[in-house]
Amino acid sequence: MSADAGQEPARSADPGDGLRTWTFVGLARVAFRGTGMVASILLWYATWWVGRAFAPGASPRGARWREAIFHTWARFVLRLLRVDLRTVGTPPAEPCVLVSNHLGYLDIVVLAAVLRAVFVSKAEVRHWPLLGPATRDMGTIFVDRGAKRDLPRVNEQISAALGRGETVVLFPEGTSSRGAEVLPFRPSLLEPAVQSGSPVCYACLAYSTPPEEAPASLAVCWWGDMGFFGHVFQLLQLSRIEAVVTFGTETLRETDRKVLADRLQRHVRASFRPLR
């Protein structure tokens, strides 16, 4: 899920075309996990709606309730998918802007399982069946990555979230990748942190799969021209996934967003190891 504005790099032919296999065990996993995913979204979404009567969405209490629901749902999904989550370092304890490298849609679930935060995501997600309305109501800030005129609105929403004491997670590479390298960080969405003097933290994401199964760079990372539903089908077949989140040891503040973006990229790159 892309989280910055600007033109996305050209995408190649679908790298996942050769990975869509059909096995009895795989299909059973798809059926079980797919059903569990849909049921969990409906259950937690309904729970959130009931709680809105006591914690309006625009209030600090509403933000905490929304984040708690999203956090609990994300932890359930990781168990359902048999994602072994390991953290290195300490997640930020105070509200901040958190940036990370971006490997695919699973990144948001992984980080939501560790942090209570609001996420910045590409505008297309808003139109996905079921997930679109749910992520919108969970406070996700959507950005049209191809329209610079959308930046003031997005940055205003980021500023408002920071003003409510929320942590905001964004992916300044502007697109997801196969995990071969850390792409340059775009500075546009760092402006609210610069203007408010908010602390900016960073994390590095990595995934691995069993040696006998499809590599994480293809079955977990979502990039290029990979179709969404075909990729989800492949992901749901995996017997397990290892996810590692490495949190940085330094909190950054800068008065120039470009300088800040450059420093953040260097820190994330220092923790990064290419996926197989």
TAPE-V133865 format. One record per residue. N is the residue number from 1. NEAR is the number of other ideal C-beta (glycine too) atoms within 8 Angstrom. Layout:
N|NEAR, N|NEAR
This chain:
1|12, 2|13, 3|15, 4|14, 5|15, 6|10, 7|5, 8|9, 9|5, 10|3, 11|7, 12|6, 13|6, 14|9, 15|11, 16|13, 17|8, 18|4, 19|9, 20|9, 21|7, 22|5, 23|7, 24|5, 25|6, 26|10, 27|10, 28|8, 29|12, 30|11, 31|8, 32|8, 33|11, 34|9, 35|8, 36|9, 37|10, 38|9, 39|8, 40|12, 41|12, 42|8, 43|8, 44|12, 45|10, 46|8, 47|9, 48|13, 49|7, 50|7, 51|10, 52|11, 53|5, 54|6, 55|11, 56|7, 57|10, 58|4, 59|8, 60|7, 61|9, 62|12, 63|15, 64|10, 65|13, 66|13, 67|13, 68|9, 69|13, 70|12, 71|12, 72|9, 73|12, 74|13, 75|9, 76|10, 77|13, 78|13, 79|8, 80|10, 81|11, 82|9, 83|13, 84|8, 85|10, 86|8, 87|10, 88|7, 89|8, 90|5, 91|8, 92|12, 93|4, 94|5, 95|7, 96|12, 97|16, 98|16, 99|15, 100|13, 101|13, 102|14, 103|16, 104|12, 105|8, 106|14, 107|14, 108|12, 109|11, 110|15, 111|16, 112|14, 113|11, 114|9, 115|11, 116|9, 117|12, 118|14, 119|15, 120|15, 121|14, 122|11, 123|10, 124|6, 125|13, 126|10, 127|5, 128|10, 129|4, 130|8, 131|9, 132|11, 133|7, 134|10, 135|13, 136|9, 137|10, 138|11, 139|13, 140|12, 141|13, 142|12, 143|16, 144|9, 145|15, 146|7, 147|7, 148|7, 149|5, 150|11, 151|11, 152|7, 153|7, 154|14, 155|12, 156|8, 157|9, 158|15, 159|11, 160|8, 161|13, 162|15, 163|7, 164|8, 165|7, 166|12, 167|12, 168|16, 169|15, 170|13, 171|16, 172|15, 173|14, 174|13, 175|11, 176|14, 177|13, 178|11, 179|12, 180|7, 181|6, 182|8, 183|9, 184|5, 185|12, 186|12, 187|11, 188|12, 189|17, 190|15, 191|10, 192|14, 193|15, 194|12, 195|7, 196|9, 197|6, 198|11, 199|11, 200|16, 201|13, 202|13, 203|13, 204|12, 205|14, 206|11, 207|15, 208|9, 209|14, 210|7, 211|4, 212|3, 213|9, 214|8, 215|9, 216|13, 217|11, 218|12, 219|15, 220|14, 221|15, 222|11, 223|12, 224|9, 225|8, 226|11, 227|8, 228|8, 229|6, 230|12, 231|13, 232|8, 233|10, 234|15, 235|11, 236|11, 237|11, 238|16, 239|6, 240|9, 241|14, 242|10, 243|14, 244|11, 245|14, 246|11, 247|13, 248|12, 249|4, 250|5, 251|8, 252|12, 253|8, 254|10, 255|4, 256|7, 257|12, 258|7, 259|9, 260|15, 261|13, 262|9, 263|10, 264|15, 265|12, 266|8, 267|12, 268|17, 269|8, 270|6, 271|9, 272|11, 273|5, 274|7, 275|14, 276|6
